[in-house]
Amino acid sequence: MQQDLEVDGVTKRYGAHLAVDALSLSVAHGSFFSILGPSGCGKTTLLRIVAGFLAPDEGDIRIGGKSMHGVAPNRRPVNMVFQHLALFPMMTVGENVGYGLARRGAARAEIAGHVDAMLKRVGLPGATGKRVDQLSGGQKQRVAIARSLVLEPTLLLLDEPLGALDLKLREHMKIELKQLQAAFGTTFVYITHDQSEALVLSDRVAVMNAGRFEQIGTPQELYYQPRTPFVAGFVGANNRIAGRAIRIDGEVVELVTADGLAVRARMSGAIAAGEAVEAFVRPEVVDLAREASALPAAALRFSGRIENLLFDGANSAVLVREERTRTAIRIALPQTGRFADLEVGATVAFGFEAQRAICFRAGGHAG
């Protein structure tokens, strides 16, 4: 499969700070690839190296199979959409979209034809003569994308483009972006600190931490098969239970917390009895019941009191304080309505099967 972007051993230092640490990745033609990580992890630095605004200290960037060593930003087959879009307020929508073509010296009639066609493709037919300040936030996003795609780049680089939008519009634009990328077939490389954006939009995701990639995979692989504690904790909600491994039973680790809570989880990587470990249990894999007898037979069973009700529609959960050790566990509420009458202070039973939790050696990271 053709690779539109190859990052080969790229390193970038700022004095003693290693912002990008020997990173390598490849992005297939026509895919939506996201780089996900917290602020300061190096993702924007990497994107600026790909765009040509920064030069790597080591390594190489190849776009469409060609090395970009020494190639200026305006000579690279890429375009970039920023969080604040950088639309020209004194220009019409049509002038904004056609700006790059005009800079290339295209004829006026050619520019007009390309602009009209592009605005139709992004769902803004007839908007050519509008002013930028007449547009909604979502429309401005589409104009910024149209302005980039009209130049037919090999790569479209997107630097947290939804970060300035309100929550409702951000959720809507996630779907629009995914549909636009599928319609155009252009390779998108997207950076974000929002794991929901990365999971919803992407074919593949690189999770970045402190200048390195912790894991690269599909959204499903990252969510269900995290390879490091960082990925388990950063991608999706998780209950983190720290303790010490007291027994290894095949691929299952039994651990005990400092407060005496004993749990079992499937092992990821090599773990020996006596080592400090971290288990991660997603809220949706924890079974909730009014009585312990109603829990699945294979589940390790606990009881506790509801400390908080976290109502959020389909994402509703309860925070339960385990009765004996006082460990707090977040549990997703089944969307059947049968627990709609739960109240703070009520006693409930809960449990989970070992195979549905995952355990790492404490402090484990990408190799």
N, C-alpha and C positions, 0 to 999 in steps of 0.2 A: 504494500500500500504506500502511495506517495506521502511523504512527510513534508508538510508546508513549513514547519519550524523544527529546528534541532538546536538544542542548547547543549554544548559539549564542554563540560568541566569549567564552567564560568565562575570566576571568583572576583569579588570587588571589596576592597578595603578602604576604610576612612581612618587613617592613622593606625591605631592599635585595634580598632573595631572592625570585625569581619562581618560586613553586611550581607554578603552572598558568598557561600562557602562551597566551592567546587560542585556546582549544580549541573545536572544533566537531565534532559527530558526530550521527548519528541512528541509532536502534535500532528495527527493525521489530517490529510486534506479533507475539508468540508466538515470538520468536527467542531464542537463547542467545548473548549478546554478552560477550566477555571483553576486559578491559584488562590487557595484559601489559607488565611492565617491571621493572627492578631496584629494589631498595630505595632509597627517597629520590627516585624519579622524579616523584612527585606523584599517583600513582594513587589512594591512599587519600584524599588531599585532595579530589580530584575526586568520589569517591564520597560523601564527607561533604557536599559542596556539593549533590549531587543529592538526598541524604536530607534536607537542610535544617539540618544541624548547623552548617554554616558558610555565610556569605553571600559570594557572589562580589564582587570589587571592580568587575568589569565583566562584561557579558554577561547571558544569561538562560538559565534552565532551563525547558523545557516538558515536561509529562507529560500524555499523552493530549491534546495540542494546547493545553493551558492553561498559561499562565505561572505559575511558582511564586514569583514575586517577592513577598516579604513573607509567604508562606505558611509557618506553623510546621511543624516535623517531624511532629507528631501529626495534622496536617490534610492531609498529603500522601498520595496513594494508593500508598504504598511501604511495604515492610517490609525489615528488614535481618537477615542472619545473620552473626554475627561468628566469628572464628577460635576463640574460647573459648566460643562458643555462648550463654553467659549464661542457662542454664537455672536455675530456682529449685530448690535442693536440698531445701528443706523442703516442696515441693509434690509431689504425685503427677504421673505423666505426663499424666493427663487434665486436671489442674488447670493444668499448664504450657501445654498446647495450648489450653485454653479461656480462658486469662488475658485475652487481648485482647478476646474476646467479652464476658467478665464486666465488663471496664472500660467497654465500650460500653453496659452495662445490659441485655444480652440475658437472657431468662428461663432458668432453670436447665434445664428440659426441652429448650429449643432448643439450649443449649450442649452438653448431653449428646449430642444427636443429631448435631450437627456434629462433635464430638470423635470419636465412634465412627466416623463415616463417614470422617473425615480419617485416623485411625490405620489403618483398613483400606486406604486408598489408598496409604499409605507403607509398607505391609507389616508393620504392628504391631497386628494385631487382638488384642483382649483385653488390651492393655497398660495400659489406663486407670488401674488401681489400683496399678501398680508405682511404686516409688521411683526417682528418677533414678539413684541410686548402684547400682541393680541392673542397669543397662543397659550394654551394650558401647559402645565408641567409635562404631561405625557406627550403632547404635540411637539414641544421643544426637543424632547428626547428623540422623537422620530426624525425631526429635521436634522439633528446632529448626526444621526446614523446615516440618513440619506446623503448628507454632505460628504461623509466618509466613503460610502459605498459607490457613489457615482464615479469615483476614480478607479474602481475595480481593483482594489488592493488584493494581494495574496492573503494578507492577515489584517483583521480588524482587532486592534488592541483596545480594551475597555477598562478604564481605571476607576472602579467603584462608581459607575455612572448613575446608579439609583440612590446613592447615599444621601442626596439632598432632598429627596421626595418624601412626602408623608406616607404613613404605613399603608393606607388603602391604595394609593396610586402605585406605591412600590410593588405591592402584590399583583396589581393589574399589569404593570410593565414587565414583570418577570415572565408572564405568559406571552406578552407581545414580543419580547426579545427572542424567546425560544422559537416562536412562530416565524419571525423575520429571518433568523439565522437558517432555519430549515428551508424557507422559501428561496433565499438567495444562494445558499450553498457555500457562502464564504466562510473561511475558517475564523472563528472568534477565539481570542485569548482574553480571558476576563479575570480581573483580580477583585477580591472582596474579603472582608472580615466576617461577612454574614453567611453562616453555614447553610441557612435555608436557601439563599440565592444560589449557592454553589450546587447544592443537591438537586434543586428543581431544574436548573438550567443546563447542567453539564452532561456531556457524554463521559468525560473523565475529569478527575480533580486531583491536583497536587496539594497536599496539606503541608504548609510551610511553618517552621518554628525556628527562631534564632538563626536564620540564614541557611537552613538546610531543609530538605524534604523529608518529612517523617514517613509519608506513604503516598504513592500515586496509584489511583485505581478508579473504578466506576463508583458512583454514589452508593450503590448497594454494597460494594466491597468495603468501602470505608465505614459504612454504618453497621453492617453485620459482622465484618471480619477485620476490625481494627488491629493493627500490628504493634502499636505502642500505646502506653497509657495516655500520652498527649492526644493522640487521635481519638481514643475512646472517650476522653473527657471533653474534647473540643467539638466533635461532630455529633450533634444531637444531645438530648438530655440524658443524664446518667447519674445513678447513685454510686458514689465512690466509697468503698469500704476498705480501709487500710488495716493491715494486721500482720500476723506471722504465720507462715505455712507450718502446720503441725503434722500433716500427713499427705502423702501423694498416693492416689488410688487410680492407677492407669493414667488417663488424661484429665483426671479431676483432682483439684487441690482443695483440701480442707484447711481453712484459716480461722484464726481467732483474733478478734480485735483486742485492744488494750482494756476495753470495758467488759470483755468476756463474751461478745457475740460471736457465735460459730456459724460460718456459712461455707457452702461448697460451690465451686465454679470450675468451668473447663480451663485448662492450662493453655497459655500462649507463650511459646518459648520454653527454655529450660528453667525449671524451678526445683530447688531441693528443699527438703524439710528443714525448718529452722530459719529460712530466709524471710526477710521483710517483703511483703507482697501487697498488691492493690487489686481488689476485685471491682468490676463495674457491672452494674445491674440496671438495665433500662427500665423506666417506670412502667412501660407497657407490657413487660414480661412478668411483672409481679401480679399474682392472682390475689384478689380481694374477696373476702367472704365475711358474713356475719358470725359464722361459727367455723372452727377449725375442721370439723368433719366435712364441710362442703368444699374444701380445697382438694386439688388433684392428689392422688395417692403418692406420686413421686416427688411432690414438693416438700422442701424443708419448711416446717411450719413455725409461725411466730404469732404473737398477739401484741396489741398495742392500742393506744388511744389516739384519736384524731386530734391533731394539734392545729391544723389549718385546712380550710377548704379553698382550693384554688380553682374557681370557676372560670373557664375560658372556652365555653362551647365544646367543640370537638376535642379540644386540647385540655379539658378539665382534669384535675388531679387532686389528690388529698396528700397531706403531709402527716405521716403516722409516726409517733414516738414509741419505739419498741419497749414493751412493758418492763423487762428486766434490766436491760443495759442502757436504756434511754437513747439508743441510736435512732436518728431521724431517717425515714425512708419515704421518698416520693413515689406515689403509686398512681398510675393513670386510671381514670374512672371509665369503666365500660360504658359505651354510648347506648345503653338499653333503657335507661331511666330507673333501673331497679335499685340504684343507690342514691336517687335524688333526695331522699329524706334524711341522709346522713347529717349529723350535726357535730360540731366541735365538742370533744369530750367523750364521744361514743367509743365503745370498745369494739374492735374489729380483729379478724384474723387475716393473716396474709402469708404468702410464701412464694417460692419460685424454684424451678428445677435447675439443677447444677449446669446442665448443658445450655441453658439460656442466659447464663452469666459468663463473664470472661475474667481471667486472672493473669496478671503480669508480675514479674519481679519488680519491686519498687525501684523507681528511678530509671526504668528501661527506656531506651530511645532508639531512634533510627540508627542503623549501623553505617 
